[in-house]
């Protein structure tokens, strides 16, 4: 799992560049299929407080207006989650992973399709209380709603 976490951290770090560099352009063949991972605190990169926290990675997504986006969301956490953006009209319900007798979690996959209707930058966050092991740090208020950006919150950038 460590190699998966390192790969996801790299992917998440790359997606942050999207928001910090507005001169990035995207080709017409930008894939409209995205795989998303939900990680338990101990699987996730450490936060600024030095602890692992529940995380959805990548946290930021570049989408095309009017074109369907297929999301495959693989949840390695025992709890359900959401990716909710009230301003974009998106409320994705993510099924919980299956907790095993040994304390591990068998991942569960959720498939959804969304179609962005307008251009803009839209914040999403998880509405389901989570990150209990991290004292709910990943759920604490940040910006305009629940969730710490890059953990249980991020952005849909629709072009």
N, C-alpha and C positions, 0 to 999 in steps of 0.2 A: 504494500500500500504506500510505502514511502515514495517509490518512484512515481506513482500516480499523483500523489500530493505535489511533488516537485514539478511535474508536468503541468498540473493545474495552476500552480502558483505562477509559472511562466506565462501561461495563457491569460491568467487574470491580470498580470502585470502588463502584458501587451495590450489588453483591452483598456486599461487606464490611459494609455497613450492616446487612444482615440479621443478622449474628452479633453486632453491637454494640448492637442495639436489639431486645430480646426482646418489646417491646410491639407490634411490627408484626403485623398480622393479615392473613390471606389469604382471598380470596373463594373460593367453591366452584368458580368457573370458572377457577381457576389452570391455565394451559396445561400439559399434560404432554408437550409436545414442546420439546426444547431443542437449539439449535445450539451446538456447542462448536468452538473454533479452537485448533489447535496452531501456535505461531509459532516461527520460528527466532530465535536470539539477536539478530541485527541488525534484525529486524522488531519486536521486543518493546520495551516500556518499559524504561528503564534501572533496574537494581537499586540498592540503597544503596551498592554498590561502584562505581557509575558506568558499569557495563558492561551490555549487553543480554544476556539469558539466555533459553534455551528456556522457553516459557511455555504453559500450557493456560488459556484464558480462555473463559468466566468460571471462577473457581476454586471458587465456592460455589454450591450448588443447593438450592432449596426444593422438596421432593417430597411427595406424598401417600402415606400408608401404604396398601398394598394396591392401588394403581392403577398400571398400566403407564406407564412413561416412555420415550418414543422419543427417542433421542439420535442426532443427526447430527453426526459429528465430522469436521471438515475439517482435514487435516494438511498444513501448509505447510512442514514440516521433512522433511529427507531420511531421518530415522531413525524407527523404530517407537517407540511409547510404550505405556504402560498407564495406566489409572485403576483402582487396586486398593484396595479397602477390605476387609481381612480381617474386621473386626468386622461389616460389613454383608453379607459374602458376595458381593462384587462384584469381578470381575477382567476388565476390559474391555481387549481387545487392539486397539490402534490401528495400522492399516496405515501404513507409511512412505510419504511423498511420493516422487515419481519425480524423481531428480536428472537434470538436463538437461546436455548437453555444455557449455553456456555457464555452468554453475555455478548456474543458477536451479533452482527446484524446482516441478514441476507438482503441485498439490495432489491428494491422494487422499482420498476420503470413505469413512468407515466408518459403518455404521448398526447400532445395537444397541437392544434393548429390555430394560429392567430393571424389576422390580416390588419396591419396598421392602416388607419383611415386618413391620417393627416401627418404632415411633416412636423418635426419638433424633437425636443429632448424631454422625455417623460421619466420621472422617477418611479421605481417600483420598490416595494418592501414586503416583508413577510408579516402577515397579520396574525399568525398562530404563535402564541407564546412558546418560545423555545430557548435553547442554550442554558438549560437549568444548571448543568455542570459548570458553566462559566458565570453563574449568578446572573443570568439574563443580560450580560453585557452586550451581546450582539443585537439585542432587541431594544436597547436604550435609545432615547430620542436623539435624532441626528438630522439636521436640516428641516424638512417639512413633514415628518412623520416618524413612524417607528423604524428601527433598524439602523445599524451602523453601515455606512457605505462600504462596499467591498466584502461584507460578511452577510448580513441578511437584508441588504438593500443595494440598489445600483440604478442603472439607467438604460432605457431603450432610446437609441438615437435613430430617428426615422428620417430618411432622406428621400 
